[in-house]
C-alpha cells in the first residue's frame, strides 16, 4: 500500500489499536497532523496547551487503563517540553510511545530552526529511542516502539521522525516486531516451592506489594495468596490500589509518610516477600538500618532491581501475576495471630496520635486529610484519584480508602509537580464512566494550569479538588523541621482560582469553613460537568508519620 | 580526587548490534554510574556485532548496577565482566 511516511505513522497507530493521542502540532510534525486529519474519526486527538500536558495526559491514560499512551510533539521546544513527562514515565514504568517531528535530514546538525537533539537528550530517560530519516523504516520502527513500550518492565519509547521522512512515499507493510531473542523467564517449580517453604515456615512474614502487581493485573491473585497464607500486606505509594484498603490483612503504606505499623514491622519481620517493587529510597529510608534481620525474597520483572538497594536471599525475575499464581499452589494456610496483633497495636497508636486528631474537625480551619477523608466517604473509595506531589499527595494516599484497582494515579518516582491536572484529563478520557478527581495543591496546579482549557474543549466532567494552603507545604514542612523555620521562598501569592477556572469556562466554589466542607464536596460530586472545588486548608499542617531523611524505617516519627 | 586505581580492575566486554548512538548509550551508563573508562577498544566481529572491551577501576557494586543496566540496552546482546582477581 503506497502512502507517505506521515500516513504510515498514523496507519501504524491504527494497527496498534490506538484510539486516543495527545499532542500539539508544529512545523516539523505538520505532515503527520495532516495525515491525522484524514483519520480523525478513528483516532481522537486531544489538543493540549503545553507538550508536558500531552505526555503526562498520556501517562494518566495509560496508568488508568494499562494501555500504551501516545503523545505527539514537534521538534525543538515541542520535543524538549516532553522531557519531564518521559522521565516521569521511565521511573514509574509507564508504557508510552512519544512521536516527535525533527527537522529535515539535510538540516540535522546545522542548528536549524527548532532543531534539538532529542534522541541524545532522551537516551537516559527512555527504554529505547530512534531517529527515522527514511519513510521506509517507519512501519518497522513503530512496531518496535510499541513492542518495547510494554515488553518486560514497561516504559517510554521515543520515535523522532524527520520532516522529509514524513513526506516521502513508501510501500507500507505492517509487521509486528519480533525480537531476535525472545527473553523467557523459565522457573522450575522447585524455586516456587523454596519460596513457599520460606513463607510457610515464617513466624513473622510480611508482603510488600508495589506497582508491578497492578501492571501485571495480579490484584486478584495477590488477594488469594494473602488470604490463603494469612500474611499481612503493606503497599508502596503505587501499590496502594492493588489491595483493598479495608481488608483485615492490609497493614498500611510503606515509606517516608506511610503508616507506623508496616514501617516498624519491616524491621521485625523474619521473611519479607517483595513483589513488583524496587526498594526505592522513599520506601527504605536508611539502607543500613533496613530489614537487616529479614530473609528477603524479591520478585520483579526487571533483573536490574535485584540487589540494587537491598540484598535479597532469593530473587525471581518474573511477571507478578505468573509468580503469584505459581506460589499460590504451594503456600499453606496459616494464621499468624500474634504477629498480626502487633500490627494492630501499632496501628492503634498511630490512630490515636495522628489519624484521630487529624480527622477531628475544628471550628475554624479544614485540614487536607479531612477533605480527602470526606471525599473517600462520599465516593465510597471507588473514584479514580489523581494526585499531584507534596502534602496533597500524601493526604490522598493516606486518607483515600481505595477499593478498586487502577484508581490511584500519581507521580511517584520523579515526583513531578504539575502532574495531577493533565494526568486526570488522560484518566477521565479513558474512563468516561468513572468519577475522576484531580487532587492538587496550589503550587502544583499552577505548573500545568493551562490544561484547564482542555477540560473545556473536550467537555470533560472532571472534578478538581484544590487543597490550598497558599504555601509550598511539603517544602515548608522540611524548612520548619530541619532548617530552623527559615521559610525560604515557599510563600505563594496566588491568583483567584475560582475566577481563573471561570475564565476557562469551569464552574467552581471555595470552601474555607469546616461546616461547609461536606456541602462543597457534595456539590462537586453532583456536578454533571467539570467542577473546581477550592478548599482553603491549614497553612502550617505537617504530614505525619514521617521517617526523617537519613533515618531508618523503625525511627518513624508520629510527631 | 580519589585514585580510581584504588579499586579493582574490571574488564567489561559487550557485544552489540552496531547502530547509530550505541556508543553514546553505553558510555552514558558508565558516566551515570560514575565508572570512569580507563581503556576501551571496539572491533567489528564476523558475527556482524561490535565487540567492546572496556577496562575500568571501580567497586563491585557499581559494576553490578552498571552491567545490569547495560543488559537493558536494546541493541546490546551480551555483557560479561572479568575481575582481575579471577585471572
Interface residues (C-beta under 8 A of the other chain):
Chain A: X119 X120 X123 X124 X127 X128 X131 X148 X180 X181 X302 X303 X304 X306 X307 X308
Chain B: X20 X21 X24 X25 X28 X32 X64 X65 X68 X69 X71 X72 X74 X77
